[in-house]
Amino acid sequence: MEVIGLDITLYPIFNFAAYFFVVLAAKDLFKESFKEKESTLKWPSLILAISLLVLTTIPTLNKMHVIEFVLNYPKIIDHILYLVCGLFLIISIFTLLSTEN
């Protein structure tokens, strides 16, 4: 509709803030996977957290010209990974709350 002429994706600070929050979510998922002692979600959570960290930091470091190589994959994989990791975080919070008693 182009009513507002503001495109926040043009400002790099918003992109880095989004990546920062994704890395924080990956860190929390990583920590939660170690807190789950006997749960079946322990290893999938750990694998998802590591893949989220790798698939987020490598393209960001490549954009900043820190590393030379890049991972070429479709962006839909990022969105699916964000969704699945978010669901795993929600599930792990409820399982940890139910096992604390």
C-alpha positions as CSV (number, residue, x, y, z in Angstrom):
1,M,0.0,0.0,0.0
2,E,3.1,2.2,0.5
3,V,1.3,4.7,2.8
4,I,4.3,5.1,5.1
5,G,7.6,5.7,3.4
6,L,9.7,4.3,6.3
7,D,11.6,1.0,5.7
8,I,13.2,-0.1,8.9
9,T,15.2,-2.8,7.2
10,L,17.4,0.0,5.7
11,Y,18.8,0.8,9.1
12,P,21.5,-1.7,10.1
13,I,20.9,-1.3,13.8
14,F,17.5,-3.0,13.5
15,N,19.0,-6.0,11.7
16,F,21.7,-6.4,14.3
17,A,19.1,-6.0,17.1
18,A,17.1,-8.8,15.6
19,Y,20.1,-11.0,15.3
20,F,21.0,-10.1,18.9
21,F,17.6,-11.3,20.1
22,V,17.9,-14.5,18.1
23,V,21.3,-15.3,19.6
24,L,19.8,-14.7,23.1
25,A,17.0,-17.1,22.3
26,A,19.6,-19.7,21.1
27,K,21.5,-19.2,24.3
28,D,18.4,-19.7,26.4
29,L,17.5,-22.8,24.4
30,F,21.0,-24.1,24.9
31,K,20.8,-23.6,28.7
32,E,17.3,-25.1,28.9
33,S,18.5,-28.2,27.0
34,F,21.0,-28.9,29.8
35,K,18.5,-28.3,32.5
36,E,16.2,-31.0,31.1
37,K,17.6,-34.1,32.7
38,E,15.3,-37.0,31.6
39,S,13.2,-35.3,28.9
40,T,13.0,-36.4,25.3
41,L,13.4,-32.8,24.2
42,K,17.0,-32.5,25.6
43,W,18.9,-33.5,22.4
44,P,16.6,-31.9,19.9
45,S,16.8,-28.6,21.9
46,L,20.6,-28.8,22.0
47,I,20.8,-29.5,18.2
48,L,18.3,-26.7,17.4
49,A,20.2,-24.2,19.6
50,I,23.6,-25.0,18.0
51,S,22.1,-24.8,14.5
52,L,20.4,-21.5,15.4
53,L,23.7,-20.1,16.6
54,V,25.6,-21.2,13.6
55,L,23.0,-20.2,11.0
56,T,22.7,-16.7,12.6
57,T,26.2,-15.8,13.4
58,I,28.0,-17.0,10.2
59,P,25.9,-14.8,7.8
60,T,26.2,-11.8,10.3
61,L,30.0,-12.2,10.5
62,N,30.2,-12.5,6.7
63,K,28.2,-9.2,6.3
64,M,30.6,-7.5,8.7
65,H,33.6,-8.9,6.6
66,V,35.0,-10.8,9.6
67,I,34.9,-14.2,7.8
68,E,35.3,-15.0,4.2
69,F,32.9,-17.9,3.7
70,V,29.1,-17.8,3.7
71,L,26.4,-20.4,4.0
72,N,24.0,-20.3,1.0
73,Y,20.6,-21.5,2.0
74,P,17.0,-20.2,1.4
75,K,15.7,-17.7,3.9
76,I,12.7,-19.9,4.6
77,I,15.0,-22.2,6.6
78,D,15.7,-19.2,8.9
79,H,12.0,-18.6,9.5
80,I,11.2,-22.3,10.1
81,L,14.1,-22.5,12.5
82,Y,13.0,-19.5,14.4
83,L,9.5,-20.9,14.7
84,V,10.6,-24.3,15.8
85,C,13.1,-22.9,18.3
86,G,10.4,-20.6,19.8
87,L,8.1,-23.5,20.2
88,F,10.8,-25.6,21.9
89,L,11.5,-22.7,24.3
90,I,7.9,-22.5,25.2
91,I,7.6,-26.2,25.7
92,S,10.8,-26.4,27.7
93,I,9.6,-23.6,30.1
94,F,6.4,-25.5,30.8
95,T,8.2,-28.8,31.3
96,L,10.7,-27.3,33.7
97,L,7.9,-25.6,35.6
98,S,6.0,-28.8,35.9
99,T,9.1,-30.8,37.1
100,E,10.2,-28.3,39.8
101,N,7.6,-29.5,42.2
